[in-house]
Amino acid sequence: MASLTKDDAWKMIQIMMSALVLPLAGWVWNTNIKVAELENDLGDAEVVIVDLVKKKDQYESKEIAITSQIIGIEKDIEYMKGSLGRIEELVTRKKDK
């Protein structure tokens, strides 16, 4: 039988290292690809979020305008009720005379 030399031991260590390092390199490669895809998706999501925030701000400003119009209409209705009340008083006074 042949005896094992230091060179044979070193070759065995190298084979075990390559059996460990190559799959890890593949895993790192795949993980890097997935991270790049997530970063790309995140960039797209950030653009969508900015658009949604702009739309929300536009709707809020429109809501404020509509609310102020409704308040104005309510004030006009109250004024009309008061005017109608005064007209009713005048009409009923003239009937009584």
Backbone as CSV, one residue per row, in Angstrom:
resi,resn,N_x,N_y,N_z,CA_x,CA_y,CA_z,C_x,C_y,C_z
1,MET,0.824,-1.170,0.000,0.000,0.000,0.000,0.868,1.233,0.000
2,ALA,0.292,2.233,-0.620,1.040,3.490,-0.682,0.745,4.311,0.556
3,SER,1.719,4.996,1.020,1.533,5.833,2.201,1.057,7.219,1.769
4,LEU,0.313,7.847,2.661,-0.210,9.190,2.374,0.877,10.214,2.670
5,THR,1.060,11.107,1.755,2.057,12.163,1.948,1.344,13.464,2.297
6,LYS,2.145,14.457,2.617,1.580,15.776,2.913,0.855,16.332,1.692
7,ASP,1.366,16.039,0.526,0.748,16.512,-0.708,-0.632,15.881,-0.894
8,ASP,-0.779,14.610,-0.590,-2.072,13.942,-0.699,-3.073,14.534,0.304
9,ALA,-2.613,14.811,1.500,-3.480,15.413,2.518,-3.931,16.795,2.063
10,TRP,-3.017,17.539,1.505,-3.360,18.885,1.023,-4.387,18.803,-0.109
11,LYS,-4.238,17.852,-1.009,-5.204,17.671,-2.087,-6.582,17.327,-1.540
12,MET,-6.647,16.522,-0.519,-7.934,16.167,0.101,-8.585,17.399,0.732
13,ILE,-7.774,18.211,1.401,-8.301,19.450,2.004,-8.835,20.368,0.913
14,GLN,-8.119,20.476,-0.193,-8.550,21.312,-1.308,-9.866,20.799,-1.911
15,ILE,-10.029,19.516,-2.038,-11.262,18.933,-2.581,-12.433,19.218,-1.643
16,MET,-12.214,19.072,-0.331,-13.278,19.363,0.629,-13.632,20.846,0.618
17,MET,-12.637,21.711,0.502,-12.880,23.151,0.457,-13.680,23.520,-0.797
18,SER,-13.322,22.940,-1.936,-14.049,23.255,-3.167,-15.477,22.725,-3.095
19,ALA,-15.677,21.589,-2.461,-17.021,21.039,-2.301,-17.869,21.939,-1.409
20,LEU,-17.253,22.694,-0.520,-17.969,23.604,0.369,-18.123,24.984,-0.256
21,VAL,-17.078,25.493,-0.886,-17.078,26.868,-1.383,-17.950,27.035,-2.622
22,LEU,-17.947,26.116,-3.560,-18.715,26.265,-4.791,-20.224,26.377,-4.543
23,PRO,-20.823,25.518,-3.715,-22.259,25.713,-3.440,-22.542,27.026,-2.719
24,LEU,-21.625,27.424,-1.836,-21.827,28.696,-1.155,-21.742,29.863,-2.128
25,ALA,-20.860,29.785,-3.096,-20.755,30.838,-4.106,-22.045,30.915,-4.920
26,GLY,-22.618,29.771,-5.260,-23.898,29.758,-5.972,-25.007,30.370,-5.138
27,TRP,-25.022,30.043,-3.847,-26.043,30.601,-2.947,-25.895,32.116,-2.851
28,VAL,-24.651,32.605,-2.725,-24.409,34.046,-2.653,-24.874,34.716,-3.944
29,TRP,-24.592,34.101,-5.090,-25.006,34.649,-6.385,-26.527,34.780,-6.459
30,ASN,-27.230,33.704,-6.099,-28.700,33.726,-6.142,-29.274,34.752,-5.170
31,THR,-28.681,34.836,-3.988,-29.141,35.812,-3.002,-28.926,37.223,-3.517
32,ASN,-27.807,37.469,-4.154,-27.529,38.787,-4.708,-28.541,39.153,-5.791
33,ILE,-28.920,38.193,-6.615,-29.920,38.443,-7.664,-31.264,38.786,-7.030
34,LYS,-31.645,38.035,-5.994,-32.920,38.304,-5.326,-32.923,39.674,-4.665
35,VAL,-31.814,40.065,-4.065,-31.718,41.390,-3.438,-31.846,42.476,-4.496
36,ALA,-31.208,42.291,-5.654,-31.315,43.273,-6.737,-32.767,43.398,-7.214
37,GLU,-33.475,42.265,-7.312,-34.879,42.302,-7.715,-35.720,43.042,-6.682
38,LEU,-35.463,42.802,-5.407,-36.203,43.489,-4.351,-35.934,44.994,-4.372
39,GLU,-34.677,45.373,-4.607,-34.353,46.797,-4.697,-35.075,47.440,-5.869
40,ASN,-35.164,46.731,-6.980,-35.879,47.232,-8.153,-37.360,47.394,-7.835
41,ASP,-37.943,46.385,-7.192,-39.354,46.462,-6.811,-39.585,47.598,-5.823
42,LEU,-38.652,47.800,-4.914,-38.770,48.878,-3.934,-38.751,50.232,-4.631
43,GLY,-37.890,50.374,-5.623,-37.851,51.629,-6.380,-39.173,51.905,-7.069
44,ASP,-39.762,50.861,-7.662,-41.066,51.012,-8.307,-42.139,51.364,-7.275
45,ALA,-42.080,50.725,-6.120,-43.068,50.993,-5.068,-42.938,52.424,-4.558
46,GLU,-41.719,52.930,-4.457,-41.529,54.300,-3.997,-42.151,55.291,-4.964
47,VAL,-42.045,55.033,-6.258,-42.656,55.913,-7.261,-44.176,55.886,-7.117
48,VAL,-44.732,54.706,-6.928,-46.183,54.576,-6.764,-46.641,55.296,-5.498
49,ILE,-45.871,55.173,-4.427,-46.229,55.833,-3.161,-46.210,57.347,-3.328
50,VAL,-45.224,57.876,-4.026,-45.163,59.323,-4.257,-46.385,59.779,-5.046
51,ASP,-46.779,59.017,-6.068,-47.973,59.366,-6.840,-49.226,59.334,-5.967
52,LEU,-49.331,58.318,-5.118,-50.504,58.213,-4.241,-50.556,59.364,-3.244
53,VAL,-49.410,59.778,-2.728,-49.381,60.900,-1.784,-49.822,62.182,-2.487
54,LYS,-49.365,62.383,-3.728,-49.787,63.569,-4.482,-51.293,63.561,-4.708
55,LYS,-51.835,62.389,-5.095,-53.277,62.286,-5.310,-54.042,62.543,-4.020
56,LYS,-53.529,62.008,-2.907,-54.182,62.219,-1.607,-54.218,63.700,-1.267
57,ASP,-53.097,64.400,-1.505,-53.054,65.830,-1.226,-54.039,66.597,-2.104
58,GLN,-54.150,66.198,-3.374,-55.111,66.850,-4.268,-56.538,66.623,-3.781
59,TYR,-56.839,65.395,-3.379,-58.185,65.104,-2.899,-58.485,65.853,-1.604
60,GLU,-57.485,65.983,-0.743,-57.705,66.716,0.502,-57.985,68.181,0.218
61,SER,-57.255,68.777,-0.731,-57.507,70.185,-1.057,-58.890,70.345,-1.684
62,LYS,-59.294,69.382,-2.532,-60.637,69.440,-3.115,-61.691,69.259,-2.028
63,GLU,-61.407,68.389,-1.070,-62.350,68.150,0.023,-62.541,69.413,0.851
64,ILE,-61.447,70.136,1.084,-61.535,71.382,1.845,-62.373,72.394,1.076
65,ALA,-62.171,72.484,-0.246,-62.951,73.413,-1.058,-64.427,73.040,-1.037
66,ILE,-64.721,71.764,-1.173,-66.111,71.305,-1.159,-66.744,71.566,0.202
67,THR,-65.985,71.329,1.262,-66.498,71.569,2.608,-66.828,73.042,2.805
68,SER,-65.960,73.927,2.326,-66.232,75.356,2.476,-67.453,75.751,1.643
69,GLN,-67.654,75.121,0.474,-68.845,75.403,-0.320,-70.100,74.946,0.408
70,ILE,-70.022,73.776,1.039,-71.182,73.261,1.782,-71.510,74.183,2.940
71,ILE,-70.491,74.656,3.626,-70.723,75.583,4.742,-71.368,76.861,4.221
72,GLY,-70.903,77.343,3.066,-71.510,78.540,2.470,-72.964,78.304,2.111
73,ILE,-73.270,77.141,1.556,-74.649,76.813,1.202,-75.518,76.740,2.456
74,GLU,-74.988,76.152,3.528,-75.746,76.073,4.781,-76.033,77.464,5.323
75,LYS,-75.053,78.365,5.240,-75.275,79.747,5.698,-76.331,80.434,4.847
76,ASP,-76.291,80.185,3.519,-77.301,80.766,2.640,-78.686,80.243,2.986
77,ILE,-78.799,78.960,3.283,-80.090,78.374,3.658,-80.600,78.999,4.947
78,GLU,-79.718,79.175,5.920,-80.131,79.803,7.181,-80.604,81.238,6.937
79,TYR,-79.898,81.964,6.071,-80.302,83.337,5.750,-81.666,83.336,5.074
80,MET,-81.877,82.376,4.147,-83.166,82.287,3.458,-84.287,81.936,4.423
81,LYS,-83.998,81.063,5.387,-85.014,80.724,6.393,-85.399,81.967,7.190
82,GLY,-84.373,82.740,7.556,-84.665,83.980,8.295,-85.483,84.946,7.460
83,SER,-85.112,85.099,6.192,-85.856,85.999,5.304,-87.283,85.515,5.119
84,LEU,-87.457,84.223,4.913,-88.802,83.666,4.762,-89.617,83.856,6.041
85,GLY,-88.960,83.743,7.176,-89.666,83.970,8.445,-90.154,85.401,8.547
86,ARG,-89.316,86.364,8.143,-89.733,87.766,8.178,-90.857,88.027,7.188
87,ILE,-90.777,87.426,5.988,-91.835,87.589,4.987,-93.135,87.002,5.512
88,GLU,-93.042,85.855,6.177,-94.239,85.224,6.741,-94.877,86.132,7.792
89,GLU,-94.044,86.762,8.616,-94.581,87.681,9.630,-95.288,88.859,8.973
90,LEU,-94.679,89.413,7.893,-95.298,90.540,7.206,-96.632,90.147,6.584
91,VAL,-96.678,88.965,5.986,-97.920,88.506,5.333,-98.991,88.261,6.379
92,THR,-98.633,87.644,7.490,-99.645,87.387,8.517,-100.108,88.670,9.189
93,ARG,-99.282,89.701,9.314,-99.694,90.982,9.896,-100.686,91.689,8.984
94,LYS,-100.421,91.623,7.660,-101.305,92.287,6.716,-102.663,91.602,6.681
95,LYS,-102.683,90.255,6.861,-103.957,89.536,6.879,-104.780,89.932,8.093
96,ASP,-104.088,90.113,9.211,-104.776,90.427,10.446,-105.373,91.844,10.412
97,LYS,-104.806,92.758,9.680,-105.283,94.143,9.650,-106.439,94.256,8.794
